[in-house]
Amino acid sequence: MLFQLRHGNPFVLEAFYLNQSGKSRQAKSVEPGRKVRYLMTNQSVSHKKLSAGKRKRATAPHTKLLGTDMDSTIGLFWSYFVPAMDKISPILAAKLGVPQEEFERELGRVMHKRGTHEWPWVLEETKYRREWKGTPQSFRTEISEPFWNTLDEMRAKYLRPFDDVLETIDALNAKGVKIAIVSDAPFYMALTRACDHGIDGKIEALYALDAPLPDVSEFIDPFDMQLGLERIAALEARSHKFKIVRKLPKNFEKPNPGGLAMAMKDFGVKPSETLFIGDSAKKDGGAAEACGVRFIWARYGIYLPPAYVDLVDRRFTPTGEAPTNGHGITYRPSVLPPMVEKAASFEAVLNHLGKERRPHRKTILNPSARPQGTEEVGH
């Protein structure tokens, strides 16, 4: 059997055979890629299609569940927090009659104490509430409400998913891969940001930390608790499209694997069928390692503009210096957990839906390497 290109059409092959007399005879045009079986005789050439049963069938992805962090993985918390603080800090500092730098450090003290930048009583727990000469109502009206109104305004204006997130989620849904957010943010803020991102109708489950309420005895006046309680109630009452929402105990904060393990149990998946992506090598990577699942480091989420770094690591810290508690631009873990990829975008999860081994070797970083990102988690 001989093949040659039909003149003028590079996409069609012509088949020839030699008969007993040695003369060539055209048999039939054959399109490349068409699976045929040629039966040689001295009279003709025929072809048969391969049976459909022998064709390779598409297989479902081996990965059945994607667990994902939210802040700095799906979107950037700092994209609205920094502009909000830049706008409201000088206004409130002027009202209180204190230098802006002092005001920001005092807020930073409460934020670091409570472990969240959106603690509902962040202003009521500052020294400025104790020094306030007016009524509790006037402090709420002049100080607290403008602060939260500005944050809500900037969140609505600036919070967006990273560029490829929505498209990647759609691709995962089309493949039948379930998705669950496992966040260390307070539940009321995790729900709020997820809905603002527009992903509650695309992702099935949300797991986030419960925020224990402070004791009323901690306040100058019981009235000071009211605004924070109202805020939490309003945010948690927001309508959403998640099928599963769970408040996690505070001690489930990553790298505790409790939240991820709960998601795996809820979806009935094995560690080998689970993939987890997050921006914190220490916290997200630690939880994934403890659960025995593959981890993708969302390295794209740790890089901030210099102006943002200045606010994160200097202005809103208790001392005006980068914190030493495992957060901040100057902190970088010396050992990274096992991972399957250092991702440049959320889309990297699509590279790991098949069956693959989970690496066990940790990465030891050069201790003299210059830090290039922030592990400070926006809550």
Secondary structure by P-SEA (a helix, b strand, c coil): cccccccccccbbbbbbbccccbbbbccccccccbbbbbbcccbbbbbcccccccbbbbcccccbbbbbcccccccccccaaaaaaccaaaaaaaacccaaaaaaaaaaaaaaacccccccccccccccccccccaaaaaacccaaaaaaaaaaaacccccccaaaaaaaaaaaabbbbbbbccccaaaaaaaaaaacccccccbbbbbbbbbcccccccccccaaaaaaaaaaaaaccccccbbbbcccccccccaaaaaaaaaaaccccccbbbbbccccaaaaaaaaacbbbbcccccccccaaaaaaaccccccccccccccccccccccccccccccccccccccccccbbbbbcbbbbccccccccccccccc
